């Protein structure tokens, strides 16, 4: 019965691969689930902490105010809006000299909000529906699409800080109402969403904790007195708190919905490995990461404990985010490289991380909470505990990364919280300057920064060290990273094992190679600076020019020709990239253009003619040949395109354009015979075949042509080729009586013409 079941499952699976209709795929996918054909496939329960952003237009309901009930002293309302130290309530304690330099950590309520009574259209959902729709279409490659329903479940924890403003709090309830019933059969059974608040810590002037209700009462009375002042009070206090990321992830991890889906998978697929997958709601493109994870798991026979493919930021060569995109690419490249030698020696990003749920557990037994990390670094808090399991395997894979938005923290320097500024040209797609490259290192969490790299080597406790003072150890590690001398090697050996030291050494070598290659391939050259200046002088917007074109223009020889006005930059900008490569990257072409006085525009026109009129022309003939052939055509009044078509076939035989021109000048029939069938040409000309064609015919060809002719044409054919004389001579040899036998020198030695002739019969 089991064999029959799996046979039927295979047939259904084949049917699905041939089926494109979503409804049919969904129904067949359910059939496959029922047959448990996916028992051994890994399963993923996605956990999402989804902050619900404030919309441009707030919900209609206005927050209320209250009459002054004399609960608060009159002077409490008389504070300086610009001075937090005068506020009667605040979300932060004053530091030294009354400077507010330390934010407090928010507190997660750990209580779900009640479902709203109203139901809004799913199109009004700004978080849940867009996220799930994107996940469905982007989580897997096309051939893995069925895995969405069979191997993926999603738990979304909608959240916001509890505000003093009712209208702001209602933003959370509005998203709940819009995502209450998505009425989408492809999504609905496979997700769960709930909502909860997290709270600010409120303090009075004496730094005593006060409840939210007391502060809200004050706010409502202040609003009655001065709505403008109340708004300032709320904004100034509510922006001074650290988001409790650890607590948010912990609450979603332990939520009943997460445990329900893991238990469901355990029941349906007992042999499957189940992973808790951490994602964020601001993901732009999931980039088939779950197909990547299926590949990674398949490549590793050992059960992977935790894995990631990392992330990259959005941004192309035409917007402000392009430098951050480049920063994320080199950061990820370094992380992947280091992790090959020290699997836990890099930061594993929370927005894209899978952790194996141990058998017998309904969720991860380890916690995201670590008070020492001040509410952040959730993956660090978790992995420090996870690595204590037996037989662990951690993988930072070089496979499809997730694409996400650039967070605000990434735009600011860590030390001074000032905006990271890049050159305008770099933001528009040009290569980075030396200063730009230095600034790339300041993007948050970037392992391109040696300080971050060295710190994160030990952040997950990837190895054991004898010195408990990591600051001291990092100083020695930094010396070895910058100058890997034997003395520094010996000094570092006192703190770590030989195996760890070897891994560190190999990792550092790889990182330096990646950085050197990046700088060598990307740093802006003087030639590019020259081109940028010319563009600015011409008033041309750099963002309109493709990056690869800029690289072509910055080639030393091309830059010189542009600077000397030999090449018109406007014409180059309009030209296709492939044409620029073929024309500008060949010194011989430049020389031919100069010799024949061919401007770039004409060379490009010739190139375009060939591309447009001759299929595959550029695979057998290059622009050098085009220029030589064009010059020959102009001098001899030949049609260029007609001759170029023949040249294409001729060069396809391994010949040269010079030989083509030489043979064509001698007689075009040479070309026709070489690229065509000389036998056909001979037959068309018969009974009078041109001597040039005869050069390409052998005896068999001639005999075949003769057989195709009529009796009269055969006689003419024989006469024209002198074949009649040949036949007469043959007859003379055979019938000796018709010849003069008087000359003995005509006979072979020891021969008798009479007897020899007789023997022939």
Secondary structure, DSSP 8 states (H G I E B T S, - for coil): -HHHHHHHHHHHHHHHHT---HHHHHHHHHHHHHHTTTTTS-EEEEEEEEE----SS--S---------S-S-GGGG---TT-GGG-SEESS---GGG-----EE-EE--------S----GGG-SSHHHHHHHHHHHSS-GGGTTHHHHHEEEEEEEEEE--S-HHHHHHHHHHHHHTS----TTTGGGEEEEEEEEE--EEETT--EE-HHHHHHHHHHHHHH-HHHHHHHHHHHHTSEE--HHHHHHHHHTSHHHHHHHHHHHHH-TTS-EEEEEEETTEEE-TTHHHHHHHHHHH-SS--SEEE--EEE---TTSTTHHHHHHHHHHHHHHHHHHHHSTTSS---TTEEEEE--TT-SS-SS-S--GGGTT--HHHHHHHHHTTSSS--EEE-SS--EEE---GGGGB-TTT--B----HHHHTT----HHHHHHHTTSTT-TTSHHHHHHHHTTTT-S--S-S-HHHHHHHHHHHHH---HHHHHHHHTTS-HHHHHHHHHHHHHHHHHHHHHHHHHS--HHHHHHHHHHHHHT--GGGS-HHHHHHHTSHHHHHHHHTTSS-HHHHHHS-HHHHHHHHT-HHHHHHHHHTT--HHHHHHHHHHHHHHSTTHHHH--HHHHHHHHHHHHHHT--HHHHHHHHHHHHTTT--HHHHHHHHHH-HHHHHHHHS-HHHHHHHHTTS--HHHHTT--HHHHHHHHHHS-HHHHHHHHHHTTHHHHHHHHHHHH-GGGS----GGGS-TT--HHHHHHHH-
